[in-house]
C-alpha cells in the first residue's frame, strides 16, 4: 500500500500553471499547462465543489453519496482576476486560486484564512490497475482539531491519526483498529473558533492523515477515481454537519416502534423459544417493541426461506407476536447459496444478476450457507429484483423490519475476507471493478432492501438496518456499530462511535448493547443499558455462545434497574421522535458531542464521555468498572440534575455520584421535555394526556414537539403537529407561548405540566389572557403541577402574594 510520503517523493505529478479558465452558470473551470482540469462549482454560498481531472478530461459525473433531491442555490457568485490569483466570491467565503500552481486558499469575508493547500492536488499513475492515485494535501492551522469519519473505533478527536476507509468485517474488533464496517469520507476541521467540512466523494479505498506523518499537513488520497471533494463552511460545527447531512440526504421518519427497545440474539429458535422470550417481557413488565430472527430461521441459511422444523407456520407466529405488541425483524444477507433447487439462485442465474470475475466466471465465495454467488446491487435491475423478493417475507408473512448483515461484503476463508479486486460491477451503467464498488456494495444492498420493505410494508413505514454503509446511505437505512465485545473498553467505544456517526450524517445508529462477543457482567450490562437508552437505535444483541443476555439473565437487581431505564426511554419517546424530525428536516444530529454544542470551549475538543441527547438533555454514562460516580464536564449554560433538580452552572468539571441504579443525567434550564406514560410497547395505550416537564429559567428558552400518527405517510400530507414552546421566566412570573403548525389532531386533550426549580408558589394563572382558577387547573403546590388544555396559546403564571 502506498503511503502519503511515497506519494510526495515517487513520481508525483502536479498541475502546473493555469493556462486558461472559463465560467458558465455556477461553475469555473481551469486548465493548466500540464493538461489538468479544475472545476469549481458553487452549490451554495457555503458549499464549493472541487473536481480535478488529469489528461484534460473528467470521468462521468456520478455519485451514490449525493442526494439528488438536495437543494442548491446561492446569493452571490463573482469572479475577480489579477496576475497572481483568480478569486471566487460568494456571500460567505472567498476562494483564491493561484495562477502559478493551481493551489487553493479559502477565506471568510473578514479575510481570515479558513483552509489552504499545502502541496495541493497531485497524483501518481497506478501501473498495476491503471488510473491514478489521487492526492490532496492541506495545511493544518495552529491549534486545529479534526472530527468525523464515521464509525472509527478510536479517540473522538482525530488529530495525529492516520486512517483508511475500506469496509471490513471485523469480528470482535479492538480499539484503534483501522478499517471497520463503514466508509464515510467526511471530516470536520476546527480552528480559531471556525469550523469547516471536507467530503471526499470517492468510493475507492481512501486514506486520511491528520498531521500524523507531517505536523502541519492534513492529507487525503484514494487509490483510484478522481479527486472530487466538497468544502463546507460553518463557521459553527452545527452549520457544517447540517449542510453535509443535507448534501448526502436524510431518511424519512421511521415508525415510532423502531425507536423502542429491541431484543436480538444469534439465534432465537425454535418458535417456542421466541414465544417464551416475548411472554417473559410482558410478564416482567419490561417494555419491548421488536424481537429479531438471526440466520437460523432460514432453511440452510438460504435467504427468503424458512426452516419449517423450527418455524412451521411463520405467518401465524408473526401474527401472534404482533398481538402481544411485538414487531418481528428478520436478517437477510447477500450470499445466495449455489443450489439448483433454490428458486432465488435459479432466478438470479437465469437473469445474470450475480457478480462476475474479470474474465467471466461468477464470483464464488463461502459464507453461512456454504458456496454462494452474490447479487450485483449496483445494477438497477438487480435492485428491483431484490426488492420484489420481499413480497412473501414482508407482504404476506408480515415481517416488519429487515436487517442486512455480512454486506461489506464479507467472504470467509479468503485473504482480505472480501471479494477479489477484479470482480466487475455495473455501477449504474458506469462499469467498474470491485476496487471502486467495494465501499458502496453494502449501501446499495441496503437501498434495494429498503425499496422492497417500503413497497410491501405499505401503507406502514419501512424499517431496515445495515452493518456496512457509505456516505449517503443514511437515506435508506439505520445502522449499528457491528460485532463488538462485552468489555468496558467497548462500552466506551460504543459511546464514542455513535457520537462520531451522528456528526457524520448517520444519526439512526446504536451498538449491540451488552456486547456481541463474550458475556457481560450484570454491572456492565446495566451501565450499557444506561448508555443505550440514549442512542437513537436501542437493541440488545449477542452471539449466544457465552450465555444469555436478556435483561432477566443477570438477577433481580439488574432486571429492576434496567427496567427503570428502559421505562425512561419509553417516557422520552416524544422527545426522541422530535429530535428525529429535526434530523430529517434540518440535518441536526440526534446526539451532539460537546464540541458540537460549544466549539468556543477548548475543554470540549477531546471529550466524548458526555453528549447532548436531542437538544436539551446531557447524558454522562458511567464507563468504568466498580464506579460509584464520575467527573462530569458541564458545557455552557445551567443544568438541572435529572434525579434531584440540583442546579449546576456549566463551564467546569465536577464529581457526580452515580451508584449502580443511577446514571448522571442533566437537563438544560428552560427546557420543556415532553413525556409519554410508561408503555410496554409503542401505542399500547391511547394517550389521554401528555406530560411536560418544565425546567425553570430566569430567561428565555425555546423547545419543540413534533407529533404524528407514529406510522404511515399521512405526515407527508400535512397531518402532523409541530409545536414550538417559548419559555420566558422572571423572578415572580412565567410565560409559556405555544405556536402550532400542521393538521394532525392529537388524541389527548390536556397537558400535565410539572415545573422543576420554580422559585415561587403560583398565585394566579392566565390562559390566553383570561384568569383561570388554580382549582380548575388541579394545581398541586407541593409538586408544582398543573393540568392545562392542549390548545392554549399563552400560559401566564404569577407568584403567590405573601
N, C-alpha and C positions, 0 to 999 in steps of 0.2 A: 504494500500500500504506500502510495507516495505521500510524503509529508509536506507541510507548508514550506519548510526550509528548503527542501529539494526543489519545490516549485519556484523558489526565488533564484536558485543557483544553477539549475539544469535546463537549458534550452528554452527559457521563457521568452515569450513574445509579448511586445507591448504595442499599444495603439499608434503611438507617434503623433505628429502634429495634425491639427484639424485642417483639412483642405477646403471643405465647403460645408454649408448647412442650409437646411430648408425647414420651413414650418408650415403646417397645414392643420386646421382645426385646433385640437388641443395638444398637438404633438410638435416636437422639434427633433429633426434627425440630422446627426453629424456624420460626416465621412472623413476618415483620416488618410494620411499618406500611406499607411500600411493596410488600407482597404478594410478598416474596421468601421462598423456602423454603431452608433449610439442613438437610440431613440428614447426620448424622454416624453412621457405622457403626463399631463396634468389632469388627474382624475378628480381631485378636489383641491381646495386651497391648501390643505394639509397633507395630501397624498400625491406623491410623484412616483411614477414607474420608470425604472431604468432597465433598458434592454440592449444587450451588446451582441452584435453579430460579427463573426470573422469571415474572411474571404468575400466581404461585400454582400452577404445575404443573411436573412433571418430564417429560422425554422418556421413551420406552420404555427400560427399563434393559437395554441390550445392549452387549456388548463382544467384539471379536475378540481382544483382547490378554490378557484374564484367563483363566487356565487353570481350566476348570470342575472339574478334579479337585483343585485346591489345597485344603488342609485349613485350616479356621479353628477358632478356639477361644481362650478367654481364661480367666484365673484370677480376674479382678476387674472389676466394672463397677458403679460407684456414681455417683450424681448429688448434687451439693451446690449449694444455692441461696443467694444473697444479693441485695440490690437492684442491685448493680453487675455481678455476674458469675454465670454458671452454670458449674460445673466438672464435668467428666467425669473420673473416676479409674479407672485400671487398675493392674495390679501393676508397670507400668513407667513410665508417664507421667501427667501431669495436663494436661488440655486445658481452658483457660479461655475462655469465650465472653462477650464484653461485651454486656450487655443494651442498651447505648446505641446501638451501631452494628454489632453482629454480628462485630466483629473477634475474631480467634482468637490465643491465645498458648499455647504448649506448653512444659511444664517437665518436668525429671526429678523423681524423688521427693525429691531434696535441694533442690528449688526453684531449680535452675539453669535459666535460660532457654535453650531449645534453638532455638525459632523463633517469630516473631510476625509478625502482619500489619503492614504499613506502611499503604498505602491500603486494603489488604484487597480483597475482591471488589467489582468494579464492572463495568459493561457499557455498551454503546452500540449502538443499533439499526443494523442493516445495511440501509440503504434500497435498495441495489442488488439484493441477493439475498434479503432477508428474514432473520429471525432476528437474532442479536446477535453483536457482537464481545464475547467474554467474557474478563475480565482479572483477574489476581491479582497483588498486589504485597506482597512480604515485606521485612522489614528485614534487611539484611545485618549480621551481628555483626562486631565488631572482629577483624581478622585472619582472616576467613572465606575459605575456598577452595572451589572447585567443580570437580566431575569428572563424566564420563559423557557422555551424549547420542549414543551410537552411533558412527558411522564418521566423525565430523567430522575433516577433514584439517588440524588446527590444533594449537596448543600443548596439551599434556595438561591443564594447569590452565586452566580456562575463565574465571577471574576477569578482568573487563574486556572480555569478549567479548559480542557480540550476534549471535545465530544463529537461523536459520529451519529448519523441517522441512517439506520438500516434495520427495518422491522425484524425482530428476532424473538423466537420462542425461548424464553429464559426461565425454566422451571426453578423455583426456589432461589431466585436471583438475590444477589448481595448488594449492599450499599456500594455506590460508585461504579457498578457495572455500567459499561458504556452504552451498548446497543440493546434496546428493550423493544416493546411491542408497537410503539407508535413513532411516526416521523412528523414532527411539527417544526419546520424550519423558520421559526419566528422568535425573535428576541427583542427585548426592551433595553435600551441604554438610558442611564440616568446620571446626569452630572449637572452641577451648578443649578440645582432645582429645576432642571429641564429634562423632560422625557421625550424619547422618540422611539420608533419601532422599525425593525427591518424584517420583511418577509421575503425569503429567498424561495421563489416559486420554481423549484427544480426537484423532480422526483427521483433522480439518480441518488446513489449513496452520496451523502454530503457530510461536510465536516465543519466544525466551528471551533475557533481558537480565540478565547477571551483573555488575551495578554498572558498566555501560557509560554509560548516559545519566544515571544518578544514583548518586553514590558509595556511598550506604548502602542501596541498594534492589536486590532481585532481583525480576524480573517475568517472568511467563509469561502468554501470551494466545493465543487462537485466533480464527479468522475465522468461526466458527460453532459450533454444538453447545452443550454445557453446560460449565460449569466443574465438572469432576469430577476430583479428584486424591486420591492416596493419600499419607499421611505415614507414613514407615517409620523407626522409631527404632533406633539402634545399641545401645550407644554406639560400638561398633567398626565400621569400614567393612565388615569381613567379615560382620558381622551384617546390615547394610543390604543388601549385594549378595546374600547368600543369601536373605533374605526377599523381595526384589524378584524374584529368579530363580524362587523357588517360586511367587510370586503369578502370574507370567506363564508359568511352565512350563519344563520341560526335556525334551529328546528321550529316546528310548530309546537304548540302547547301539548304536553303529554297528558294522558289520562291521569287524574289525581292519584288513582291507586298505584301508579308506577312510582310515586313518591312515598309510599308507605313502607313498612318493614317487610323484607323478603327473606325467605329461608331456603337454602340450597345445600346440596351435598353431592359428591360423586360417590355413590348414587343412592337415591331413594327408590327402592324396588323390593318386592313386587307391590302391586296396588294396595294390598292390605297395610303395608308399612307407610305408604303415603297417606292413607286414610287415618291411620293411627297418629301420625305426625299432626295432621290438621285437627284432629279431635283433642290432642293434648294442648294445642294453642288455645282452643276455645275453652277447654275445661279449666285451664290455669289463668284465664283472662289475660293472656299475653297478646297484644294486637299484632296482626299479621295479615297482609293483603295478597301475598303470592308465594307459591311453592314451585320448585324447579325440578325438571326432569333432565338428568345428565344422560350420557350416551347409552346407558344400559336400558333405556326404554325402547331402543331400536332392535330390530331383528338383525343380529350380527353386525351391529353398528352401521347398517345401511341407512342413509338419510331418507326421511319421509316414509319410514316403515315402523311397525310396532312389533315388539316381542309379545306375541299373543299368549305365551305361557305366563308371563308376569303381568300383562295388562290385557285381559281377554276382551274387554269392552271399553276402549279408551273414551269414546264419546260419553258413555254413561258415567264413567269415573270423573271426567271433567265437569259434567253437569252436577254431580253430587258435591264435588269440591266447591263449585260456584254457589250452590245452595247454602253452604257454610260460610260464604264470603271470601273464598279463595280463588284467585286467578291462577291458571296453570301456564308456566313458561317452559318451553322445550328448547333444547340445544340442537343446532344444525351446523355441521362442519362442512368444509368444501370438498373433502375427499370422497369420490364416488367409487365404490367398490367395483372392481373388474369382475363382472358376473353376468353371463349371458341370460340368466333367468331373472335379472333385476331390471325392471322396466325403466328406471331413471337412467341406468347405464346404457341400455339399448337405445333409448331415445337420444341421449347425448351423443352417442356414437353415430347414429344414423344422420343426425343433423350436423355432425362435425363441430361440436361445441367445446371439445376439450383442448387444453393447451398442448402444443406440439414442440418438439425439439427443432433445432435449426434445419436439420436435414430431412424432416418429415415425420418421424415416428412420434406417437403421443408421449407426452411427459408422464412417466410412470413413477410412483413413489409410494412408500409404505406409511400408512397412518393407522388409526384404530381398526378399521375394517380389514386391514391387510393391504394388498396391492391395489392402488387406486389410480384413476385418472382425475383431472381437475378442470372444472369449467373455467373458461376464459371470460371472467366478468367484465373485462374491458371491451367486450363485444356487445353492443346494444341488443342484438338479437338474443344473446345468451342471457343477459339480464332479464329480458322479457320472459324467456322460457323459465328461468329460475323463479321469477315472481309467481308464475302460474302454478308451479309445483306446490305452492302453499294452499291451494284450493281445499284439499281434503283436511290437512292439518289444522288450518285456521278456520276456513269457511264452513267445514262440515263437522269436524270433531270439536272445535271450539277453543283450541289453544289461544290464549290471549296475548302471548308475547313470545318472541324468538330470540335466541341467544347464539351468536356466531362466535366460534372458538377456532383455534388452530389455523387462523387465516392470515398469518404473517407473510406468506404461507409456511406452515411448519411441515416438515417431512422427516421421518425417523430414519436413522441408520445411514445417513449420508453426510459427507463433510458440509459444514455450514448449516445443516438442518433445514435447508430450503431448496427451492428449485435451482437447477444449474442455470448459469447466466445466459446460456444460448437459447433458452425457451422463448418462443415467439408469442407475441400478443397483438391483438387487433388495435387496442388503444383508441377506440372510437375512430377508426379509419386513419390512424396515424401509426402504422405498423412499426413495432419496435421489439427489442429483446427484453428479457427479464431484468436486465440492468436498469432499465427505465421504469418498468411496470411493477417491480417488486414492492416498493413502498406504498403503492396505491392499490395493490391487489385486495387487501382486507377491506379497505374503504369501499371499493366497487362491489365486493360481495355484500357488505352491509347495505349499500344502496339498493341492490337487487332484492335483498331480503325485505328491506323497508317497503319497497314498492309492492311486494307480494302481501305482506301483512296488512299494509294500508288498504289494498284492494279487497281482501277477503274479510277483514275485520269491520269494514264499513257497515253501518254508519258510526261505529265506535272508532276512537283514535288508536293508532298502532303503538306498540311498544316493542323495541328491539334493542339489542346491545351487542357490542363487538369488542374483541380484545385488541385486534390490530386496526390501525387507522392512520390517516394522513390529514394534514391541514384541510379544513373544509368538510371533513367527514361528520362533523357535529350536526350538519344539516339533516342527516339521515338516522342518527343513532346515538344512544348513550354508550358509555364505556366504563371500564374499571381497570385497576392497576395490575391485574394479572396474578400469576402464581406466586404469591408472597409466602411468608413463613411466620409461624406463630412465635415471634420473638419481640422483645421490647424495641429492638432496633427497627423492626418492620412496622411497629406502631408509629414510631417517629417518621419513618419513610412514608407511610400512608398519609400522614398529616401534610408533609411537605409536597408529595407528588400531586395530591388533589388540589392544593392551592396553585401549584405550577400549571396544572392542566386548566384550571379555571381562568387564569390570566392568559392562557394560550388558546382561548376561544372555545374550550371543551368543558362547559360547566356541568353537564349532566354526567357526573362521574362519582365514583366511590372506590372502596377497596373491599377485598374479601375480609369481612370483619372476623377477627379471631385468628386469621392466618389460614392459608390454604394447605400448606405443608406443615407437618408436625402438629402437636397438640398444645393449646394454650393452658395455662393455669387459670383457675377461676378469677384470680386478680387481673391477669392480663386480658381475659375475655371481657370482664367488667369495664376496664378502662378503655378497651377498644369500642365497646358499645357506646360509652360516653363520648367518644370522638365521632363514631359513625352516625349517630343520630343527627349530626350537623352536616353530614355530607349529602349532596343532592340525591345520590343513589345509595340506598341503605340496604345491604344484603350480607347475611352470614353465609359463607361458603367454605367448604373444607374438602380435603381429598378423601376423608373417611378411613384412611389407612391407619390413623393413630388414635382413634377413639371418636366418641360422639361430640358434637359441637352445637347441640340445641341449647337454648337458654336454661333448661332444667337439668342439664347434664353436669352442672358444677355445684349442685347443692342448693338448699333453700335460700341461703343468704344472697348468693349471686342471682338466683331467679328473681327474688324480690327487688333487688337493686336495679337490675337490668330492665325489669318490667316498668319500674317508675320512670326510667329514662326513655324507654320506647313510648310510654304514655305521653311524656313531654313532646316527643317527636310528633305524635298524632295531634296534640293540642296546638302545636305550632304549624300544622299543615297550611292554614290560610296565609300565614306569614311567608312560608317557603314557596307556596304557589304564586304569591305576589312577586317574590324575588325571581321566580322562573319567568313570569310575564315580563319583568323588566329586562331579563336576559334576552328573551325572544325579540322584544320590541326595540330595545335600546342598546343591546350588546353589553350590558352591565354584568360582570361575572357574579355568580351567586355567592361564592366565597371570595373574600377580599383580603389578601395579605396586608400586614400593617403598612408596608411601604406603599402599597396602592392607596391606602386610606390616608396616609400622611407622608408624602415624599419629602416634605421640608425637614422632617425629623430624621437625622442621620442614625439615630438609635434603631430605626426600623429596617435598615438596609440589610442586616444579617439575621433578622429574626423571622422564624416561621413557626415557633411554638404556639403563638396566638394567631387568631384570624378573626375577621368580621364575617359573621353569618348573616346574609341579607345585607341590610344597611345599618342595623342598629343593635345587633347582639354580638358581644365579644366572647368568643369561646376560647378557653385556655386549658386544653386537655392535659391530664397527668400522663407522663410518658416514661416514668421510671419506676422500677420495682420497689415495693415497700414504702412508697412515698405517701405521706400524710399531708402533703401540701406542696407548693412550688412558688418560685418567684415569678411574678407576672409583670410584664411591661404594659402599662396603660397608655394608649395613644392619646392624642389631644382630646379635650372635652372633659366632661364629668360623667362618671359611670356609677350605676346602681348595682350592688351585689344582688344577683337574682334571688338568693336564698334568704337574705335578711334586710334588704334595702339600704344597707350601709353605702354611703356615697364616697367615691374616690375621685380626686382630681387627676387628670391624665398628665403625661409627660414625665413619668417616673416609674420605677420598678419597686414593687413591694412584695412581701411574703403573704400568701393566701393559704389558709388552712383548707385541706381537702381530704378528709377521711374517705374510705372506700365508697361510702354511699353518697358522696358529693363530688362534683367536678366544678372547677371555677367557671362561672358564667356571669356575665355582666351585661347590663342594658344601658344604652345611651340615654342621658337625660332628655326629656321632651318627647321620647318615643311613644308611639301608640301601637301596641303589639296586639294584633287580632289572634284569637284563640278559639278552637273548637272544644266542645266537651270531649272527654276520652271516648273513643270508639274502638271496637275490636277490628274493624276494617272500614275503609272509606265508604261513606254513605250508608253505614249500618242503620243510622237513625236519621229522621228528618229534623233538621235544626229548628228549634223553637226560639233560640236566641243566640246571638254571637257575643263572645266575651271580648272586651277591650281592656287591656292593662295599660294604664297611662302613667308615665313616669314624669313627675312634675319637674319643670324647669323654669327658673326666673329668666325668661327669654322666649325665643321663638324656635320652633322645630316643625318640620313637615313630614308626615307619614302617608303611606299609600296602601290601599287594599284593593286587590283585584279579585273578582269573583265571576264564575260562570257555572255551567251545569256539571263541571268536573269531567265531562267526556263529550264526545260528539263534536260537530262542527258548527253549531249554531253561533258560537262566539265569533266566527268569521263573518257572520251576518249582522253583527252589532248587538247580539244578545249576550252581552257581558255587562258587568258593573265595575267601574273604576272609580273608587272613592279617594279623594285627596283630603286629608285632615290637616288643618293648620292650627297648631297649638301656640297659644301665647299666654305665658304665665307672668303674674305680678305677685307682689308680696301679699296682697289681700284679695286677689281675684284671678280667675282663669277664664280664657276664651278658647273655644274649640269650634272652628269653622269647617263645615263639610261641603265639598263640591262633588257631585256625582255625574259621571258620563256613562253612556251605554243603556241598552234597553232590557237588560236581564233583571228579573224580579226575584230577589232572594226569598227563600221560604220562610225566614224568620221575620218578625215584626219589631222586635226590641233588641237593644244592645245592653248587655250587662257590663257596666263600667266600673273598674276599680282603679283608684288613684294610689300611686306609690309616692311617698315623700311629700304629700300635700301638707304645707306648713300651717294650715288652719282648718278649723271646722266650718262646714258650709252653713251659711245662714239663709241665703236666698239663691234660687235657681231661676234662670230665664231661658226659655227655649224660643228661638226666633222672636226675641224681644218681649215675649209675654211671660210674666211670672207664673211659675208652676209650683204647686205645693210639694214640699220635700216628702211628705207622706205619700203623695201620689207617685213620686219617683222611687219610693221604697228606700229612702236614704238610710244607710247604716253608718253612723259616725265612727263606730269602732274600727270598721274595715274600709271606710271611705268608699263605699259602693253606692251606685245609683243604677236605676233601670230606666232607660230613655227610649223614645221611639226612634226607629232607624232612619226616618226621613227628615230629621232636623237639619237645618242649615247653619244655625249658630246656637251653641250652648254657652251660657254665661253663668259662672258660679261666683258668689260673693262671700267673703268671710263673715262668720257669725259675729254679731256685735257683743262685746263683753261689758 
